[in-house]
Amino acid sequence: MPAEIIDGKAIAARITAELARETAHLARSFNVQPGLAVVLVGNDPASQTYVNTKVKKCHELGIYSEKHVLPPETTMAELLQLIDQLNRNPKVHGILVQSPPPPQIDEGKVVAAIDPSKDVDCFHAVNVGKMLIGDTDGFVPCTPYGIMKLLEYSNVDPAGKHAVIVGRSNIVGKPMLALLVQKAKGANATVTCVHSATPDIGAFTRQADILIVAIGKAEYITADMVKEGAVVIDVGMNRIADPNAARGYRNVGDVAYEEVGAKAAKITPVPGGVGPMTIAMLMYNTLKACKRHHGIA
């Protein structure tokens, strides 16, 4: 029996509809508008698309947005000066610097310069630390948070389940581990993280009740690596050549969707799975930052 598709677009739409209502309530009852500043250094086409998508979503939800596009030769000093201005701007409650930046930009220093109360990407050490110890006062990274919501809205309770994460990045793998292992509702999983130095990844993925794949390799996870009835979350986005496609290529995930979908209980598609949730949770974090700044429960 084919797997049930976990529709990230539909779930993200439900979440953003609620955010739009809450944003309208803030404006009506408190004369407050959440604000997000997005900073892009350089002219990478993919990054430009991501930034424009985020700005468009802000407009849809009634969130104030600023887009700062800096030339590729921007120096660290110039970028840090802009971040300092945004830190002090009362209209801006969230700051996002699009990754990856040009080579002259030290991403670690950039993240450290952002006010933790405006770090809606949750890359600052203060927010990462809060997430690790289960302190809900901070923020949760947008993609892992989106995955937790996908599980919640799909009635998948991780409690007592074996969750296996493929990939150990600071953006997905490590925070995903921290979230799933928490002693909290919607978590309480037994978590294993495998990566490029794991000798036999399949030996672990075949044990997974919940399999989360973020390894950056096109269709890496095949049916023989998945347990019957597993829930599979595919975080990957890879471009592969396809002469039959209008553009000569198509986008696929890190999971061989068709063959794994025939074996899994539930699976996310690519595109239309995790991606829409990432933007939805960025908007959620921006709203949260605004409410905390104004002391609104």
PEVENCOR-V930891 format. One record per pair of residues at least 6 apart in sequence whose C-alpha atoms are under 6 Angstrom apart, sorted by the first residue. I is the first residue (numbers start at 1). GAP is how many residues later the second one is. If there is no record, write none. Layout:
I;GAP
I;GAP
This chain:
2;259
2;260
3;258
3;259
3;261
3;262
3;263
4;262
5;261
5;262
5;263
6;261
6;262
7;266
8;264
8;265
8;266
8;268
9;263
9;267
12;264
12;265
12;268
20;41
26;6
27;6
34;29
34;253
34;256
35;28
35;29
35;30
35;56
35;57
35;58
36;29
36;56
36;57
36;58
36;59
37;28
37;29
37;30
37;58
38;29
38;58
38;59
39;29
39;58
40;29
40;58
41;28
41;29
41;30
41;31
41;60
42;29
42;30
76;29
87;28
93;25
93;196
93;197
94;24
94;26
94;192
95;23
95;24
111;13
112;12
120;165
121;20
122;17
122;18
122;19
127;11
127;12
130;8
132;46
142;136
142;139
142;140
143;135
144;28
144;32
146;131
146;132
157;29
158;29
158;31
159;28
159;29
159;30
160;29
161;28
161;48
162;27
162;28
162;29
162;46
162;47
163;28
163;45
163;46
163;47
163;48
164;27
164;28
164;29
164;44
164;47
165;28
165;47
165;48
166;28
166;29
166;47
166;48
166;49
167;6
167;28
167;47
167;48
168;6
180;7
180;9
181;7
181;8
182;6
202;23
205;20
205;21
206;19
206;20
206;21
209;21
210;20
210;21
211;21
212;21
213;21
213;22
214;21
214;22
216;20
217;37
218;20
218;35
218;36
219;34
219;35
219;36
219;37
220;34
220;35
221;34
221;35
222;34
223;36
223;37
228;35
228;36
229;35
229;36
230;34
230;35
231;34
231;35
231;36
232;35
233;34
233;35
234;34
235;39
236;17
236;18
237;15
237;16
238;13
238;14
238;15
239;11
239;12
240;9
240;10
241;7
241;8
242;6
242;7
252;18
253;17
